[in-house]
């Protein structure tokens, strides 16, 4: 890419982020809460749909008025790729940035899941066969349940990095499928990672609700014990 083209692409990507941030900021100044249904709906509308549509419209206008400009993707491909990218990377980055490094300790018995994921990911993305690729999903789910969302987010990010490296080098199952453009394998990879993120946040939502129910039951039990201890009848 030329310097001008790189600056143009960077400006379009930055525009997406600014549009999404400004739209979300008007509705809420609180930190992102992806386990909240209301915030998740706003994030999908503003971050995943509105922001890529804005830059996609600019890409369409540039392609129409300046046909010599080759942006490497059609407007629809641009919108699809950026929508998936924003939907995948944003929750992962938020989970990592909220990480208190003092709580980074992980039990030795839980390290086995990280080692299994580290061994399975390169093998799954470097071979054309697809069945082992979906073994990554249960491993990520186990890491989420055993170690929490932060480690699961970091693991997902590492899976995405490994998948990008092998896919861009023409290896793995996504490069073996018939494709019309060079971007199709990357789109398939984004769909795979996006499905993993959706799986993790679905499980996280269930765990969060269960944790709230346990907290409510503990408060009720503590109140009952307090009343019983201070009751003359007891």
C-alpha positions as CSV (number, residue, x, y, z in Angstrom):
1,X,0.0,0.0,0.0
2,X,1.1,3.6,-0.7
3,X,1.4,6.1,2.1
4,X,-1.8,7.9,0.9
5,X,-3.8,4.7,0.8
6,X,-2.6,3.7,4.2
7,X,-3.6,7.1,5.6
8,X,-7.0,6.9,3.9
9,X,-7.7,3.4,5.4
10,X,-6.5,4.5,8.8
11,X,-8.8,7.6,8.6
12,X,-11.8,5.4,7.7
13,X,-11.1,3.0,10.6
14,X,-10.7,5.9,13.0
15,X,-13.9,7.4,11.8
16,X,-15.7,4.1,12.6
17,X,-14.4,4.2,16.2
18,X,-15.3,7.8,16.7
19,X,-18.8,7.4,15.4
20,X,-19.4,4.3,17.6
21,X,-17.9,6.0,20.6
22,X,-19.9,9.3,20.2
23,X,-23.2,7.5,19.7
24,X,-22.6,5.2,22.7
25,X,-21.4,8.1,24.8
26,X,-24.6,10.0,24.4
27,X,-26.7,7.2,25.8
28,X,-24.4,6.1,28.6
29,X,-21.3,7.4,30.3
30,X,-20.8,4.2,32.4
31,X,-18.1,1.6,31.5
32,X,-19.2,-0.9,28.9
33,X,-21.4,-3.7,30.3
34,X,-21.7,-6.4,27.7
35,X,-23.7,-8.6,30.0
36,X,-26.4,-5.9,30.1
37,X,-29.1,-6.5,27.5
38,X,-29.7,-2.8,27.0
39,X,-26.1,-1.9,26.5
40,X,-25.6,-4.9,24.2
41,X,-28.5,-3.7,22.0
42,X,-27.0,-0.2,21.8
43,X,-23.5,-1.6,21.0
44,X,-24.9,-3.8,18.2
45,X,-26.9,-0.8,16.8
46,X,-24.2,1.8,17.1
47,X,-20.9,0.0,17.1
48,X,-21.6,-3.0,14.9
49,X,-24.1,-1.5,12.4
50,X,-24.0,2.3,12.4
51,X,-20.3,2.9,12.5
52,X,-19.3,0.4,9.7
53,X,-22.2,1.6,7.6
54,X,-20.9,5.2,7.8
55,X,-17.4,4.3,6.6
56,X,-18.9,1.8,4.1
57,X,-20.9,4.7,2.6
58,X,-17.7,6.7,2.2
59,X,-16.0,3.7,0.6
60,X,-18.9,3.5,-1.9
61,X,-18.7,7.2,-2.7
62,X,-15.0,7.0,-3.2
63,X,-15.3,4.0,-5.5
64,X,-18.0,5.8,-7.5
65,X,-16.3,9.1,-8.0
66,X,-12.7,7.9,-8.1
67,X,-12.8,4.4,-9.7
68,X,-9.0,4.3,-9.9
69,X,-8.8,4.0,-6.1
70,X,-8.5,0.4,-5.1
71,X,-9.4,0.0,-1.4
72,X,-9.0,-3.8,-1.5
73,X,-12.7,-4.5,-0.8
74,X,-16.2,-3.6,-2.0
75,X,-18.4,-1.5,0.3
76,X,-20.3,-4.7,1.4
77,X,-17.1,-6.5,2.1
78,X,-15.8,-3.5,4.0
79,X,-19.0,-3.3,6.2
80,X,-19.1,-7.0,6.8
81,X,-15.4,-7.3,7.8
82,X,-15.5,-4.2,10.0
83,X,-18.7,-5.2,11.7
84,X,-17.3,-8.5,12.6
85,X,-14.0,-7.0,13.7
86,X,-15.6,-4.4,16.0
87,X,-18.0,-7.0,17.5
88,X,-15.1,-9.4,18.2
89,X,-12.2,-7.1,19.3
90,X,-14.2,-4.6,21.4
91,X,-15.5,-7.0,24.1
92,X,-12.1,-8.7,24.3
93,X,-10.2,-5.4,24.8
94,X,-12.7,-4.2,27.4
95,X,-12.3,-7.4,29.4
96,X,-8.5,-7.2,29.3
97,X,-8.4,-3.4,30.2
98,X,-10.6,-4.1,33.2
99,X,-8.1,-6.7,34.4
100,X,-6.6,-6.0,37.9
101,X,-3.1,-7.4,37.6
102,X,-3.1,-8.2,41.2
103,X,-5.9,-10.8,40.4
104,X,-3.9,-12.3,37.6
105,X,-3.0,-15.4,39.6
106,X,-4.4,-18.7,38.2
107,X,-4.5,-22.0,39.9
108,X,-2.0,-24.7,38.7
109,X,-4.8,-27.2,38.1
110,X,-6.4,-24.7,35.7
111,X,-3.2,-24.3,33.6
112,X,-4.0,-27.5,31.8
113,X,-6.8,-25.8,29.9
114,X,-4.5,-23.1,28.7
115,X,-1.8,-25.6,27.7
116,X,-4.4,-27.6,25.8
117,X,-5.6,-24.5,24.0
118,X,-2.1,-23.5,23.2
119,X,-1.4,-26.9,21.7
120,X,-4.7,-27.3,19.8
121,X,-4.8,-23.9,18.2
122,X,-1.7,-24.0,16.0
123,X,-2.5,-27.6,14.9
124,X,-6.2,-26.7,14.1
125,X,-5.3,-23.7,12.0
126,X,-2.3,-25.2,10.2
127,X,-4.2,-28.3,8.9
128,X,-6.8,-28.3,6.2
129,X,-9.2,-30.5,8.2
130,X,-11.9,-28.7,10.1
131,X,-13.1,-31.0,12.9
132,X,-10.3,-30.2,15.3
133,X,-11.0,-26.5,14.8
134,X,-14.3,-26.7,16.7
135,X,-12.5,-28.3,19.7
136,X,-11.4,-24.7,20.5
137,X,-14.9,-23.8,21.5
138,X,-15.2,-26.2,24.5
139,X,-11.6,-25.3,25.6
140,X,-12.5,-21.6,25.7
141,X,-15.7,-22.4,27.6
142,X,-13.7,-24.4,30.2
143,X,-11.2,-21.5,30.6
144,X,-14.2,-19.1,31.1
145,X,-15.8,-21.3,33.7
146,X,-12.6,-22.2,35.6
147,X,-10.6,-18.9,35.4
148,X,-13.0,-16.1,34.5
149,X,-13.8,-13.9,31.6
150,X,-10.4,-12.1,31.6
151,X,-8.4,-15.2,30.9
152,X,-11.1,-16.3,28.4
153,X,-10.8,-13.0,26.6
154,X,-7.0,-13.2,26.4
155,X,-7.2,-16.8,25.2
156,X,-9.7,-15.7,22.5
157,X,-7.4,-12.9,21.4
158,X,-4.5,-15.4,21.1
159,X,-6.6,-17.7,19.1
160,X,-7.5,-14.8,16.7
161,X,-3.9,-13.9,16.3
162,X,-2.9,-17.5,15.5
163,X,-5.8,-17.9,13.1
164,X,-4.9,-14.7,11.3
165,X,-1.2,-15.7,10.9
166,X,-2.0,-19.1,9.5
167,X,-4.8,-17.8,7.3
168,X,-2.8,-15.0,5.8
169,X,0.0,-17.5,5.0
170,X,-2.4,-19.7,3.1
171,X,-2.7,-22.4,5.7
172,X,-5.7,-23.9,7.5
173,X,-9.3,-24.9,6.8
174,X,-10.5,-21.4,5.8
175,X,-8.1,-21.2,2.9
176,X,-9.2,-24.6,1.4
177,X,-12.8,-23.5,0.7
178,X,-13.6,-22.0,-2.7
179,X,-13.5,-18.2,-2.4
180,X,-14.3,-15.3,-4.8
181,X,-12.0,-12.8,-3.3
182,X,-8.8,-12.9,-1.1
183,X,-10.9,-11.4,1.8
184,X,-13.3,-14.4,2.0
185,X,-11.0,-16.6,4.2
186,X,-10.5,-13.7,6.6
187,X,-14.3,-13.2,6.8
188,X,-14.7,-16.9,7.6
189,X,-12.1,-16.6,10.3
190,X,-13.9,-13.6,11.7
191,X,-17.2,-15.5,11.8
192,X,-15.4,-18.3,13.6
193,X,-13.9,-15.9,16.2
194,X,-17.2,-14.0,16.5
195,X,-19.1,-17.2,17.2
196,X,-16.6,-18.0,20.0
197,X,-17.1,-14.5,21.5
198,X,-20.9,-15.0,21.3
199,X,-20.5,-18.3,23.0
200,X,-18.4,-17.0,25.8
201,X,-20.6,-14.0,26.5
202,X,-23.7,-16.2,26.5
203,X,-22.1,-18.4,29.2
204,X,-20.9,-15.4,31.0
205,X,-24.4,-14.0,31.1
206,X,-25.8,-17.2,32.6
207,X,-23.0,-17.3,35.2
208,X,-23.6,-13.6,36.1
209,X,-27.3,-14.3,36.7
210,X,-26.5,-17.3,38.8
211,X,-24.0,-15.3,40.8
212,X,-26.6,-12.6,41.5
213,X,-29.1,-15.2,42.6
214,X,-26.6,-16.7,45.0
215,X,-25.9,-13.2,46.4
216,X,-29.6,-12.6,47.0
217,X,-29.9,-16.0,48.7
218,X,-26.9,-15.2,50.9
219,X,-28.4,-11.9,52.0
220,X,-31.7,-13.6,52.8
221,X,-29.9,-16.3,54.8
222,X,-27.9,-13.7,56.7
223,X,-31.0,-11.6,57.5
224,X,-32.8,-14.8,58.7
225,X,-29.9,-15.7,60.9
226,X,-29.8,-12.2,62.3
227,X,-33.5,-12.2,63.1
228,X,-33.2,-15.7,64.7
229,X,-30.3,-14.8,66.9
230,X,-32.0,-11.6,68.2
231,X,-35.5,-13.0,68.6
232,X,-36.6,-13.7,72.2
233,X,-38.9,-16.5,71.0
234,X,-36.0,-18.3,69.5
